[in-house]
Amino acid sequence: MTRPEELLSRRPRVLNIGLEHFYRELRRQGVEAAHVEWRPPPRLERDIEDILEKIL
């Protein structure tokens, strides 16, 4: 396990999920970062969700 002092002595590495602007700002500042384009799934009506749960 890594000790806290070791973590604080290294440059951060970030996995950014969703907010591309945040990712671009990290990169602009020289932070090692990876970006995952993610959006929450669309909200379905409850009865359609129930049907899909039974099928899947």
KAMO-V677193 format. One record per residue. N is the residue number from 1. RES is the residue in three letters. OMEGA is omega in radians with two decimals (NA if undefined). Layout:
n=N res=RES omega=OMEGA
n=N res=RES omega=OMEGA
This chain:
n=1 res=MET omega=-3.14
n=2 res=THR omega=3.11
n=3 res=ARG omega=-3.13
n=4 res=PRO omega=-3.13
n=5 res=GLU omega=3.12
n=6 res=GLU omega=3.13
n=7 res=LEU omega=-3.10
n=8 res=LEU omega=-3.13
n=9 res=SER omega=-3.12
n=10 res=ARG omega=3.02
n=11 res=ARG omega=-3.12
n=12 res=PRO omega=2.97
n=13 res=ARG omega=-2.97
n=14 res=VAL omega=2.94
n=15 res=LEU omega=-3.10
n=16 res=ASN omega=-3.13
n=17 res=ILE omega=2.99
n=18 res=GLY omega=-3.00
n=19 res=LEU omega=-3.08
n=20 res=GLU omega=3.13
n=21 res=HIS omega=3.11
n=22 res=PHE omega=3.10
n=23 res=TYR omega=-3.13
n=24 res=ARG omega=3.12
n=25 res=GLU omega=3.07
n=26 res=LEU omega=-3.13
n=27 res=ARG omega=3.13
n=28 res=ARG omega=-3.14
n=29 res=GLN omega=3.09
n=30 res=GLY omega=3.13
n=31 res=VAL omega=3.06
n=32 res=GLU omega=-3.06
n=33 res=ALA omega=3.02
n=34 res=ALA omega=-3.10
n=35 res=HIS omega=3.04
n=36 res=VAL omega=3.11
n=37 res=GLU omega=-3.08
n=38 res=TRP omega=3.03
n=39 res=ARG omega=3.10
n=40 res=PRO omega=3.13
n=41 res=PRO omega=3.14
n=42 res=PRO omega=-3.13
n=43 res=ARG omega=3.12
n=44 res=LEU omega=3.07
n=45 res=GLU omega=-3.02
n=46 res=ARG omega=-3.10
n=47 res=ASP omega=3.09
n=48 res=ILE omega=3.09
n=49 res=GLU omega=3.13
n=50 res=ASP omega=-3.14
n=51 res=ILE omega=3.14
n=52 res=LEU omega=3.09
n=53 res=GLU omega=3.14
n=54 res=LYS omega=-3.13
n=55 res=ILE omega=-3.09
n=56 res=LEU omega=NA
